[in-house]
Amino acid sequence: MPKSLTLNYPDDLIEFSPRLSSLNQVDQVTVRGWDAKGKKALIESSDANLLRLMGGDRSGAKVASKAFGKAAQIITKDSVSSAAEAKQVAQGQFLTSALAYLSAEGRCRGNPGLRAGNVVEITGTGKRFSGDYYVTAATHIYARNKGYQTQFSLRRTAA
């Protein structure tokens, strides 16, 4: 997904608070289900080959693996009806875990282009925290004493 805008610190950003967390970072997610019609097991996996590093050098899975050893998550779902559905569940859970590695909250001068679902580039925050982020929430506020500002939440897969 192409970036929608660039925010530079300190020119555009009033506040920027990034956080790294290796909690729940896994190398692989496997979904196990049962095909009742075909009477067979459904087993599908997803791993880091799916990731886009978003301008970072190392994914959370790679950092956690190096520090703590390889980790895998296994999900058992009775309601999976096909191999394609099991693969989608595995990919979705892997991406959810990966996007929890680097999160950030911030505030900038009001910008109507900053919306949830877009990709924004953050610059001027050092090598580790500069790069592309997914915008997960944006709140546009107008206050008499501060003017128009936008508060936002971001997620990223690598630092």
VONU-505226 format. One line per field, with one value per atom (N, C-alpha, C): residue in three letters; atom name; x, y, z. Coordinates in steps of 0.05 Angstrom, whole numbers, plus 5000, padded with zeros to 4 digits. Last residue first. Example, Ala and Ser with C-alpha at 12.3 -4.5 7.8 and 13.67 -1.06 7.14 Angstrom:
BEGIN
residu [Ser:Ser:Ser:Ala:Ala:Ala] $
atome [N:CA:C:N:CA:C] $
px [5257:5273:5258:5264:5246:5264] $
py [4955:4979:5001:4886:4910:4934] $
pz [5142:5143:5157:5156:5156:5156] $
***
This chain:
BEGIN
residu [Ala:Ala:Ala:Ala:Ala:Ala:Thr:Thr:Thr:Arg:Arg:Arg:Arg:Arg:Arg:Leu:Leu:Leu:Ser:Ser:Ser:Phe:Phe:Phe:Gln:Gln:Gln:Thr:Thr:Thr:Gln:Gln:Gln:Tyr:Tyr:Tyr:Gly:Gly:Gly:Lys:Lys:Lys:Asn:Asn:Asn:Arg:Arg:Arg:Ala:Ala:Ala:Tyr:Tyr:Tyr:Ile:Ile:Ile:His:His:His:Thr:Thr:Thr:Ala:Ala:Ala:Ala:Ala:Ala:Thr:Thr:Thr:Val:Val:Val:Tyr:Tyr:Tyr:Tyr:Tyr:Tyr:Asp:Asp:Asp:Gly:Gly:Gly:Ser:Ser:Ser:Phe:Phe:Phe:Arg:Arg:Arg:Lys:Lys:Lys:Gly:Gly:Gly:Thr:Thr:Thr:Gly:Gly:Gly:Thr:Thr:Thr:Ile:Ile:Ile:Glu:Glu:Glu:Val:Val:Val:Val:Val:Val:Asn:Asn:Asn:Gly:Gly:Gly:Ala:Ala:Ala:Arg:Arg:Arg:Leu:Leu:Leu:Gly:Gly:Gly:Pro:Pro:Pro:Asn:Asn:Asn:Gly:Gly:Gly:Arg:Arg:Arg:Cys:Cys:Cys:Arg:Arg:Arg:Gly:Gly:Gly:Glu:Glu:Glu:Ala:Ala:Ala:Ser:Ser:Ser:Leu:Leu:Leu:Tyr:Tyr:Tyr:Ala:Ala:Ala:Leu:Leu:Leu:Ala:Ala:Ala:Ser:Ser:Ser:Thr:Thr:Thr:Leu:Leu:Leu:Phe:Phe:Phe:Gln:Gln:Gln:Gly:Gly:Gly:Gln:Gln:Gln:Ala:Ala:Ala:Val:Val:Val:Gln:Gln:Gln:Lys:Lys:Lys:Ala:Ala:Ala:Glu:Glu:Glu:Ala:Ala:Ala:Ala:Ala:Ala:Ser:Ser:Ser:Ser:Ser:Ser:Val:Val:Val:Ser:Ser:Ser:Asp:Asp:Asp:Lys:Lys:Lys:Thr:Thr:Thr:Ile:Ile:Ile:Ile:Ile:Ile:Gln:Gln:Gln:Ala:Ala:Ala:Ala:Ala:Ala:Lys:Lys:Lys:Gly:Gly:Gly:Phe:Phe:Phe:Ala:Ala:Ala:Lys:Lys:Lys:Ser:Ser:Ser:Ala:Ala:Ala:Val:Val:Val:Lys:Lys:Lys:Ala:Ala:Ala:Gly:Gly:Gly:Ser:Ser:Ser:Arg:Arg:Arg:Asp:Asp:Asp:Gly:Gly:Gly:Gly:Gly:Gly:Met:Met:Met:Leu:Leu:Leu:Arg:Arg:Arg:Leu:Leu:Leu:Leu:Leu:Leu:Asn:Asn:Asn:Ala:Ala:Ala:Asp:Asp:Asp:Ser:Ser:Ser:Ser:Ser:Ser:Glu:Glu:Glu:Ile:Ile:Ile:Leu:Leu:Leu:Ala:Ala:Ala:Lys:Lys:Lys:Lys:Lys:Lys:Gly:Gly:Gly:Lys:Lys:Lys:Ala:Ala:Ala:Asp:Asp:Asp:Trp:Trp:Trp:Gly:Gly:Gly:Arg:Arg:Arg:Val:Val:Val:Thr:Thr:Thr:Val:Val:Val:Gln:Gln:Gln:Asp:Asp:Asp:Val:Val:Val:Gln:Gln:Gln:Asn:Asn:Asn:Leu:Leu:Leu:Ser:Ser:Ser:Ser:Ser:Ser:Leu:Leu:Leu:Arg:Arg:Arg:Pro:Pro:Pro:Ser:Ser:Ser:Phe:Phe:Phe:Glu:Glu:Glu:Ile:Ile:Ile:Leu:Leu:Leu:Asp:Asp:Asp:Asp:Asp:Asp:Pro:Pro:Pro:Tyr:Tyr:Tyr:Asn:Asn:Asn:Leu:Leu:Leu:Thr:Thr:Thr:Leu:Leu:Leu:Ser:Ser:Ser:Lys:Lys:Lys:Pro:Pro:Pro:Met:Met:Met] $
atome [N:CA:C:N:CA:C:N:CA:C:N:CA:C:N:CA:C:N:CA:C:N:CA:C:N:CA:C:N:CA:C:N:CA:C:N:CA:C:N:CA:C:N:CA:C:N:CA:C:N:CA:C:N:CA:C:N:CA:C:N:CA:C:N:CA:C:N:CA:C:N:CA:C:N:CA:C:N:CA:C:N:CA:C:N:CA:C:N:CA:C:N:CA:C:N:CA:C:N:CA:C:N:CA:C:N:CA:C:N:CA:C:N:CA:C:N:CA:C:N:CA:C:N:CA:C:N:CA:C:N:CA:C:N:CA:C:N:CA:C:N:CA:C:N:CA:C:N:CA:C:N:CA:C:N:CA:C:N:CA:C:N:CA:C:N:CA:C:N:CA:C:N:CA:C:N:CA:C:N:CA:C:N:CA:C:N:CA:C:N:CA:C:N:CA:C:N:CA:C:N:CA:C:N:CA:C:N:CA:C:N:CA:C:N:CA:C:N:CA:C:N:CA:C:N:CA:C:N:CA:C:N:CA:C:N:CA:C:N:CA:C:N:CA:C:N:CA:C:N:CA:C:N:CA:C:N:CA:C:N:CA:C:N:CA:C:N:CA:C:N:CA:C:N:CA:C:N:CA:C:N:CA:C:N:CA:C:N:CA:C:N:CA:C:N:CA:C:N:CA:C:N:CA:C:N:CA:C:N:CA:C:N:CA:C:N:CA:C:N:CA:C:N:CA:C:N:CA:C:N:CA:C:N:CA:C:N:CA:C:N:CA:C:N:CA:C:N:CA:C:N:CA:C:N:CA:C:N:CA:C:N:CA:C:N:CA:C:N:CA:C:N:CA:C:N:CA:C:N:CA:C:N:CA:C:N:CA:C:N:CA:C:N:CA:C:N:CA:C:N:CA:C:N:CA:C:N:CA:C:N:CA:C:N:CA:C:N:CA:C:N:CA:C:N:CA:C:N:CA:C:N:CA:C:N:CA:C:N:CA:C:N:CA:C:N:CA:C:N:CA:C:N:CA:C:N:CA:C:N:CA:C:N:CA:C:N:CA:C:N:CA:C:N:CA:C:N:CA:C:N:CA:C:N:CA:C:N:CA:C:N:CA:C:N:CA:C:N:CA:C:N:CA:C:N:CA:C:N:CA:C:N:CA:C:N:CA:C:N:CA:C:N:CA:C:N:CA:C:N:CA:C:N:CA:C:N:CA:C:N:CA:C:N:CA:C:N:CA:C:N:CA:C:N:CA:C] $
px [5232:5246:5274:5168:5197:5209:5113:5122:5152:5072:5092:5104:5020:5032:5052:4992:5006:5015:4944:4957:4968:4937:4937:4950:4905:4918:4916:4912:4904:4920:4884:4905:4894:4871:4865:4889:4880:4874:4868:4887:4908:4903:4843:4870:4893:4798:4804:4832:4807:4804:4813:4790:4794:4788:4815:4805:4810:4810:4815:4800:4843:4821:4828:4856:4861:4837:4886:4865:4874:4924:4902:4880:4965:4950:4926:5026:4998:4984:5087:5070:5041:5154:5126:5111:5204:5195:5165:5240:5232:5224:5261:5232:5223:5316:5298:5268:5339:5338:5317:5299:5321:5317:5258:5256:5278:5254:5266:5265:5189:5217:5227:5139:5149:5179:5089:5117:5125:5029:5042:5072:4975:5003:5015:4906:4927:4955:4874:4875:4897:4853:4857:4856:4886:4862:4869:4906:4914:4889:4886:4896:4904:4877:4854:4862:4913:4918:4895:4936:4914:4920:5000:4982:4960:4997:5009:4990:5015:4997:5012:5015:5026:5005:5041:5019:5031:5059:5065:5039:5091:5067:5076:5118:5124:5099:5090:5118:5125:5040:5042:5070:5046:5040:5039:5052:5075:5070:5000:5023:5046:4973:4965:4987:5000:5002:4994:4983:5011:5015:4927:4938:4968:4924:4914:4925:4947:4960:4950:4910:4938:4952:4863:4864:4893:4879:4872:4873:4885:4908:4903:4832:4852:4877:4809:4801:4821:4835:4838:4831:4816:4844:4849:4752:4769:4798:4726:4713:4729:4734:4747:4736:4713:4696:4709:4751:4732:4716:4817:4790:4773:4874:4855:4828:4936:4908:4891:5000:4982:4953:5059:5032:5015:5128:5106:5079:5194:5168:5147:5265:5241:5216:5296:5292:5267:5304:5291:5289:5333:5336:5326:5319:5347:5351:5263:5275:5305:5257:5249:5262:5275:5288:5282:5239:5268:5283:5190:5195:5224:5197:5195:5200:5246:5219:5220:5295:5289:5260:5295:5315:5307:5240:5256:5276:5206:5229:5247:5169:5160:5183:5174:5188:5183:5123:5136:5148:5114:5119:5132:5112:5089:5094:5153:5154:5132:5142:5153:5156:5083:5107:5117:5029:5039:5064:4995:5013:5019:4944:4956:4973:4908:4931:4944:4853:4862:4885:4837:4848:4857:4774:4804:4812:4722:4732:4763:4696:4718:4730:4660:4651:4672:4693:4673:4663:4757:4737:4717:4784:4773:4753:4847:4818:4810:4899:4890:4860:4946:4918:4911:5006:4993:4964:5053:5027:5015:5121:5102:5075:5150:5161:5141:5120:5125:5136:5110:5123:5130:5089:5073:5084:5132:5111:5094:5167:5172:5151:5155:5148:5152:5168:5175:5166:5136:5140:5147:5138:5139:5145:5108:5117:5116:5108:5111:5123:5079:5086:5089:5079:5080:5089:5106:5098:5101:5129:5100:5089:5183:5167:5137:5219:5199:5180:5191:5195:5220:5144:5172:5173:5103:5104:5133:5075:5099:5097:5021:5034:5058:5008:4990:5003:5046:5042:5025:5014:5031:5025:5017:5000:5018] $
py [4943:4967:4967:4921:4919:4945:4931:4903:4900:4979:4973:4945:5027:5000:4995:5084:5072:5044:5134:5109:5095:5205:5181:5158:5269:5248:5222:5332:5304:5286:5398:5378:5350:5466:5440:5421:5501:5499:5471:5510:5495:5494:5539:5547:5532:5515:5543:5551:5455:5468:5497:5400:5429:5441:5339:5355:5384:5274:5302:5320:5215:5232:5261:5152:5180:5196:5088:5106:5134:5062:5046:5063:5068:5084:5067:5035:5034:5051:5068:5057:5055:5072:5071:5057:5109:5090:5091:5112:5125:5104:5082:5090:5105:5072:5051:5058:5122:5099:5078:5180:5161:5137:5212:5199:5178:5233:5250:5238:5210:5216:5233:5165:5182:5185:5158:5156:5175:5120:5145:5140:5089:5086:5114:5082:5093:5085:5064:5048:5058:5127:5099:5084:5186:5170:5141:5246:5225:5210:5287:5263:5240:5330:5313:5288:5348:5339:5320:5393:5380:5373:5374:5395:5381:5313:5331:5354:5261:5283:5302:5189:5215:5236:5125:5144:5171:5061:5089:5104:4997:5014:5042:4939:4967:4983:4889:4892:4922:4880:4888:4894:4861:4889:4899:4806:4821:4851:4791:4789:4807:4800:4814:4813:4764:4793:4809:4715:4722:4752:4719:4718:4725:4719:4741:4742:4669:4694:4718:4634:4634:4660:4648:4651:4652:4633:4661:4666:4577:4593:4623:4563:4558:4575:4576:4591:4587:4538:4567:4583:4490:4496:4526:4501:4494:4501:4512:4495:4487:4516:4520:4501:4505:4518:4524:4487:4468:4479:4504:4515:4494:4517:4495:4507:4543:4550:4526:4553:4533:4540:4588:4589:4569:4584:4579:4581:4609:4605:4601:4603:4602:4596:4646:4621:4622:4696:4675:4648:4729:4732:4708:4711:4713:4714:4715:4689:4689:4771:4753:4725:4787:4797:4778:4761:4756:4764:4783:4754:4747:4836:4829:4799:4844:4841:4833:4893:4866:4866:4943:4923:4895:4980:4971:4950:4991:5008:5000:4948:4976:4995:4894:4905:4935:4850:4873:4888:4779:4806:4825:4727:4744:4774:4700:4705:4724:4687:4714:4720:4645:4653:4680:4599:4625:4633:4538:4555:4581:4488:4509:4527:4431:4443:4462:4392:4416:4429:4323:4345:4368:4299:4300:4325:4292:4275:4275:4325:4309:4290:4348:4336:4316:4369:4349:4334:4382:4383:4361:4415:4390:4395:4448:4446:4418:4488:4461:4460:4535:4531:4502:4564:4541:4538:4613:4607:4584:4628:4614:4611:4659:4654:4641:4711:4683:4681:4752:4750:4721:4760:4746:4747:4814:4796:4786:4852:4825:4805:4918:4896:4869:4987:4961:4940:5049:5027:5001:5121:5094:5074:5179:5160:5131:5245:5219:5200:5310:5288:5262:5340:5354:5334:5337:5322:5339:5371:5365:5352:5382:5401:5396:5349:5363:5381:5296:5307:5325:5293:5296:5307:5252:5270:5270:5243:5241:5261:5203:5228:5222:5153:5175:5202:5101:5120:5143:5043:5067:5086:4977:5000:5025] $
pz [5260:5269:5258:5234:5237:5247:5229:5232:5238:5263:5243:5249:5275:5279:5256:5311:5288:5296:5324:5333:5308:5335:5319:5333:5332:5348:5333:5303:5298:5317:5311:5315:5309:5307:5295:5298:5370:5342:5333:5424:5410:5380:5444:5452:5437:5419:5416:5423:5383:5409:5405:5345:5344:5371:5322:5345:5338:5298:5290:5311:5306:5318:5311:5281:5279:5289:5280:5290:5287:5251:5261:5273:5197:5215:5225:5190:5185:5206:5171:5192:5181:5147:5142:5165:5186:5165:5162:5247:5222:5201:5289:5289:5265:5278:5287:5284:5262:5244:5252:5282:5285:5266:5267:5293:5297:5216:5237:5265:5193:5189:5213:5175:5197:5192:5128:5133:5155:5132:5135:5139:5101:5109:5110:5125:5107:5118:5165:5141:5121:5189:5194:5168:5163:5168:5173:5146:5165:5174:5117:5102:5120:5151:5143:5127:5203:5176:5168:5253:5239:5210:5278:5269:5252:5317:5298:5293:5361:5355:5336:5374:5369:5364:5387:5391:5385:5360:5367:5370:5359:5359:5367:5337:5340:5338:5343:5350:5355:5323:5351:5360:5272:5275:5304:5283:5273:5276:5300:5318:5309:5251:5276:5297:5217:5213:5237:5240:5238:5235:5233:5260:5260:5177:5192:5220:5164:5155:5171:5189:5196:5188:5160:5189:5199:5108:5114:5144:5116:5108:5114:5126:5147:5141:5076:5100:5123:5044:5039:5063:5065:5068:5063:5099:5076:5082:5147:5127:5103:5215:5190:5169:5266:5246:5219:5301:5290:5267:5305:5298:5287:5340:5332:5329:5327:5332:5322:5351:5338:5347:5341:5352:5337:5359:5340:5355:5362:5375:5353:5373:5356:5371:5423:5408:5391:5445:5461:5448:5409:5438:5454:5358:5365:5395:5362:5356:5364:5368:5389:5386:5317:5341:5365:5282:5280:5306:5298:5300:5299:5286:5314:5317:5233:5243:5272:5217:5228:5239:5191:5185:5193:5161:5183:5174:5119:5123:5146:5121:5125:5131:5112:5135:5139:5101:5089:5113:5108:5118:5099:5091:5085:5091:5112:5083:5074:5165:5159:5129:5155:5169:5158:5164:5154:5169:5148:5163:5149:5157:5141:5159:5155:5169:5150:5166:5151:5167:5161:5176:5157:5135:5136:5151:5112:5134:5134:5077:5066:5087:5115:5090:5079:5156:5162:5137:5164:5142:5146:5218:5209:5187:5232:5232:5222:5253:5250:5252:5234:5240:5234:5257:5244:5253:5249:5259:5243:5265:5248:5263:5299:5273:5254:5340:5333:5304:5394:5368:5362:5446:5425:5397:5460:5469:5446:5445:5434:5443:5429:5447:5433:5430:5419:5439:5416:5436:5421:5408:5398:5420:5408:5429:5418:5393:5381:5401:5383:5401:5385:5337:5363:5384:5273:5296:5322:5235:5233:5259:5253:5237:5238:5279:5295:5279:5244:5271:5270:5191:5200:5229:5154:5178:5188:5091:5107:5130:5063:5070:5087:5044:5037:5044:5012:5034:5025:4982:4981:5004:5000:5000:5000] $
***
